[in-house]
Amino acid sequence: MIRTATDRRTWIRAAAWNNAEWCAAVCRTHRQDLGPAGGGTFARGLWSSDGTPPPLYPDVVTLDPAATGAQAVARIELTPATASVKDSFDCLDLAGVGFSPLFEAQWIIRAPEERFRPVPGWSVVRDADGLAAWATAWDGGQGYGEIFRSELLDQQDVAVLQARDRDGRVLAGAVANRSATVAGVVGLSNVFVTEAAERGLLEAWADASAVAGRHWPGLPVVGYEHGEDLDSALTQGFDTLGPLKVWIRW
């Protein structure tokens, strides 16, 4: 699937676009009054949020390695001062304009599954109450559950995935989103397990990847991770594509 450096660059661009489209989907649910414009702006190798994005989401995502730091910063509303840039190709130096690295990660990819294996207990969240329960489980008491609003469920290229037990408790989950701007891919993010789950993060990555692949068959699954999540994804058949860096200005 990844045979040359050109292949790698193509898939990184596809993963970056997919991630920006997910950011746009989340922003859109927080700015219903702006309609489609609430999803931000895709232009000149960058995606940028229109106004302050929700917590944990960037102001800018680079979509082309030719995009410069000056172009990225020019697209940010620096009032209040906190702002962030997802440097998808790890090629910017924003230290001179007041930014510091927040974390580094790796873009990842997994080839489409040739056979669909059953994944008992997993389903797609279909209603607002289900999403609220999912968000509470994902958040784990950190105070960010309000990021995920019910309008997400109306977006045809987004699927919120969950695993529940017989009592209806959310045990694990993830978000999948489909895009075809550069190359057809399914993004997988926000993979989690709760303390009540008997199966761990490793199994959650395997199950969520399989469910996402069955929901949109025939497409590679992409994303970005670091730390334990990266280790789990690589163990479950993902390959690394290349580094990215998130810069933040406090």
TORNUVEX-230275 format. One record per residue (C-alpha): x, y, z. Coordinates in Angstrom, 2 decimals. Example, Ala and Ser with C-alpha at 12.3 -4.5 7.8 and 13.67 -1.06 7.14 Angstrom:
residues 2
x  y  z
12.30  -4.50  7.80;
13.67  -1.06  7.14;
//
This chain:
residues 250
x  y  z
0.00  0.00  0.00;
2.89  2.35  0.81;
5.56  1.63  -1.78;
7.25  4.98  -2.37;
7.85  8.34  -0.73;
5.21  9.74  -3.09;
2.67  7.26  -1.72;
3.55  8.31  1.81;
3.13  12.02  1.04;
-0.22  11.36  -0.65;
-1.55  9.45  2.34;
-0.30  12.05  4.81;
-2.16  14.72  2.85;
-5.26  12.54  2.82;
-5.03  11.97  6.58;
-4.50  15.69  7.24;
-7.50  16.64  5.10;
-9.61  14.01  6.81;
-8.62  15.32  10.23;
-9.37  18.90  9.18;
-12.80  17.80  7.96;
-13.44  16.22  11.36;
-12.38  19.48  13.05;
-14.73  21.35  10.69;
-17.59  19.01  11.58;
-17.11  19.65  15.31;
-16.82  23.41  14.79;
-19.98  23.40  12.68;
-22.00  21.98  15.56;
-20.85  24.87  17.77;
-21.77  27.56  15.24;
-25.21  26.68  13.96;
-25.98  30.35  13.32;
-23.27  30.47  10.63;
-24.58  27.50  8.65;
-21.99  25.73  6.45;
-19.51  28.54  7.14;
-19.38  27.41  10.76;
-17.12  24.59  9.64;
-14.24  26.98  8.97;
-12.31  27.77  5.80;
-10.34  25.48  3.47;
-8.01  27.61  1.37;
-4.37  27.90  0.26;
-3.18  24.70  1.87;
-4.77  25.38  5.25;
-7.95  24.77  7.18;
-8.80  27.42  9.75;
-11.58  27.73  12.27;
-13.87  30.73  11.91;
-13.45  32.20  15.37;
-12.33  30.39  18.51;
-12.62  26.59  18.10;
-14.02  24.30  20.81;
-11.59  23.15  23.52;
-8.96  20.63  22.38;
-9.42  21.60  18.72;
-6.90  23.60  16.65;
-7.29  27.02  15.10;
-5.39  25.90  11.99;
-4.49  22.61  10.31;
-1.90  22.63  7.53;
-2.95  20.62  4.46;
0.07  21.19  2.25;
3.76  21.12  3.20;
4.22  24.31  1.17;
2.04  26.28  3.59;
4.17  28.60  5.73;
4.09  29.51  9.37;
3.29  33.12  8.45;
0.27  31.98  6.46;
-0.91  29.79  9.33;
-0.57  32.51  11.96;
-2.29  35.04  9.70;
-5.41  32.85  9.75;
-5.67  32.84  13.55;
-7.69  35.19  15.67;
-5.18  35.85  18.46;
-7.74  37.33  20.85;
-7.75  35.72  23.33;
-4.06  34.88  23.10;
-4.47  31.09  23.31;
-4.23  29.55  19.83;
-2.95  26.35  18.26;
-1.65  25.09  14.91;
-1.60  21.46  13.81;
1.57  21.26  11.71;
0.61  18.20  9.67;
4.01  17.82  8.05;
6.20  18.76  11.04;
7.95  21.42  8.98;
7.06  24.74  10.66;
8.99  26.73  13.23;
6.56  28.91  15.15;
8.78  29.54  18.19;
9.65  33.02  16.95;
6.00  34.11  17.01;
5.24  32.96  20.55;
4.24  29.33  20.00;
5.65  26.27  21.76;
5.36  22.58  20.83;
2.47  20.95  22.69;
3.04  17.39  21.50;
4.33  15.35  18.58;
2.55  12.39  17.05;
2.53  10.07  14.05;
0.05  9.84  11.21;
-1.08  6.23  10.87;
-2.80  4.14  8.20;
-4.32  0.69  7.94;
-5.26  -1.02  4.68;
-8.92  -1.90  4.10;
-9.94  -5.21  5.61;
-10.60  -7.91  3.04;
-12.98  -9.77  5.33;
-15.38  -8.32  7.84;
-15.18  -10.01  11.20;
-18.09  -9.77  13.66;
-17.60  -7.28  16.50;
-20.20  -8.11  19.18;
-21.52  -5.27  21.29;
-20.46  -2.45  18.97;
-22.91  -0.12  17.22;
-23.32  3.40  15.88;
-24.76  6.04  18.23;
-28.11  7.13  16.81;
-29.69  9.62  19.23;
-28.87  12.56  21.49;
-29.20  10.58  24.72;
-26.84  7.94  23.39;
-24.31  10.59  22.39;
-24.53  12.21  25.82;
-23.76  8.86  27.47;
-20.91  8.27  25.02;
-19.45  11.74  25.69;
-19.59  11.21  29.45;
-17.77  7.90  29.11;
-15.18  9.37  26.72;
-14.57  12.38  28.97;
-13.96  10.45  32.17;
-14.68  13.47  34.35;
-12.28  15.89  32.63;
-14.99  18.42  31.77;
-14.81  18.26  27.96;
-17.89  16.16  27.20;
-19.82  19.22  25.95;
-17.60  19.27  22.86;
-19.74  16.56  21.28;
-23.15  17.98  20.43;
-26.16  16.14  19.04;
-25.86  17.90  15.66;
-22.90  15.59  14.95;
-25.39  12.79  14.42;
-26.92  14.67  11.47;
-23.67  14.69  9.50;
-23.63  11.81  7.03;
-19.84  11.48  6.95;
-19.50  11.11  10.74;
-20.20  7.95  12.76;
-19.86  7.86  16.54;
-19.05  4.27  17.51;
-19.75  2.62  20.84;
-19.49  -0.68  22.70;
-22.09  -1.28  25.42;
-22.71  -4.07  27.88;
-26.04  -5.79  28.48;
-26.97  -3.14  31.02;
-26.46  -0.36  28.49;
-23.24  1.02  29.94;
-20.75  2.46  27.47;
-17.55  0.41  27.69;
-15.57  1.77  24.75;
-15.93  4.06  21.77;
-14.42  6.00  18.91;
-15.33  8.43  16.13;
-15.05  7.62  12.44;
-15.35  10.15  9.62;
-15.20  9.64  5.88;
-13.59  11.98  3.36;
-12.55  11.84  -0.28;
-10.91  15.22  -0.89;
-7.41  13.88  -1.63;
-8.00  10.12  -1.49;
-10.89  8.18  -0.05;
-10.17  7.42  3.62;
-11.93  6.85  6.93;
-10.49  8.71  9.90;
-10.51  7.07  13.32;
-10.12  9.21  16.45;
-11.15  9.52  20.09;
-10.65  5.80  20.76;
-11.24  5.06  24.43;
-12.12  2.41  26.99;
-13.73  2.90  30.39;
-12.72  1.39  33.70;
-15.75  -0.91  33.49;
-14.49  -2.54  30.29;
-13.04  -6.04  30.58;
-11.18  -5.57  27.30;
-8.43  -2.97  27.11;
-7.24  -0.27  24.74;
-5.53  -2.77  22.46;
-8.80  -4.57  21.81;
-10.69  -1.26  21.46;
-8.42  -0.24  18.59;
-8.97  -3.58  16.87;
-12.74  -3.46  17.30;
-13.20  0.22  16.42;
-11.08  -0.19  13.28;
-13.16  -3.17  12.19;
-16.46  -1.37  12.83;
-15.30  1.74  10.96;
-14.19  -0.42  8.05;
-17.52  -2.20  7.92;
-19.42  1.10  8.08;
-17.50  2.45  5.07;
-15.99  -0.60  3.36;
-13.08  -0.58  0.96;
-11.34  2.52  2.37;
-8.07  2.77  4.30;
-8.39  3.84  7.94;
-6.18  6.76  8.97;
-5.56  8.92  12.03;
-2.80  10.20  14.26;
-1.70  9.06  17.69;
1.14  9.08  20.18;
1.98  7.22  23.36;
-0.08  4.20  24.37;
-2.67  4.78  21.65;
0.04  4.72  18.99;
1.46  1.50  20.38;
-2.01  -0.08  20.40;
-2.76  1.04  16.83;
0.55  -0.32  15.51;
-0.07  -3.63  17.23;
-3.45  -3.82  15.46;
-2.08  -3.50  11.94;
-1.59  0.23  11.46;
1.60  1.61  9.90;
3.17  5.00  10.53;
3.19  7.57  7.73;
5.18  10.43  9.22;
5.29  12.95  12.07;
3.11  15.91  12.91;
3.40  18.52  15.62;
0.87  20.65  17.46;
2.01  24.14  18.39;
0.27  26.24  21.03;
0.37  29.86  22.13;
-0.82  30.42  25.69;
//
